[in-house]
Amino acid sequence: MFINMGLYDRVVRGVVGVILGILYFAGVVSGTTALILAVVGLILIATSAVGFCPAYLPFKISTKKEKV
């Protein structure tokens, strides 16, 4: 699979995903907002783990540094 995410992008996504998960499981947010944040958190964690963001493809964005 093509990797289009750099290290910092992956770390930030992972941290934000974990924070959203903590907010959901701690009960800080509730209702529809909680479900939406939980799904967004899962997506952020998944894309961070894989290193691929499908939203970057149409815009040909890559935060991965090219090897010199």
ZIURWO-V742825 format. One record per residue. N is the residue number from 1. SS is DSSP state (H for helix, E for strand, - for the rest). OMEGA is omega in degrees with one decimal (none if undefined). Layout:
n = [N;N]
ss = [SS;SS]
omega = [OMEGA;OMEGA]
//
This chain:
n = [1;2;3;4;5;6;7;8;9;10;11;12;13;14;15;16;17;18;19;20;21;22;23;24;25;26;27;28;29;30;31;32;33;34;35;36;37;38;39;40;41;42;43;44;45;46;47;48;49;50;51;52;53;54;55;56;57;58;59;60;61;62;63;64;65;66;67;68]
ss = [-;-;-;-;-;-;H;H;H;H;H;H;H;H;H;H;H;H;H;H;H;H;H;H;H;-;-;-;-;-;H;H;H;H;H;H;H;H;H;H;H;H;H;H;H;H;H;H;H;H;-;-;-;H;H;H;H;-;-;-;-;-;-;-;-;-;-;-]
omega = [179.4;177.7;-178.7;179.8;177.4;-176.4;-177.3;177.5;-179.8;-179.4;-179.4;178.2;179.7;-179.7;179.2;177.8;178.3;178.3;178.0;176.6;178.1;178.3;-179.3;-175.1;177.3;179.0;179.4;176.0;-177.9;176.8;-178.0;179.0;179.8;179.9;179.1;179.4;177.8;179.3;178.3;177.7;178.0;178.5;179.4;179.5;-179.1;-179.8;177.3;-179.2;-176.9;-178.7;-177.3;177.6;-179.0;179.1;179.2;-173.9;-177.3;-178.2;-179.5;179.0;172.7;178.3;178.9;178.0;178.0;177.1;-178.4;none]
//
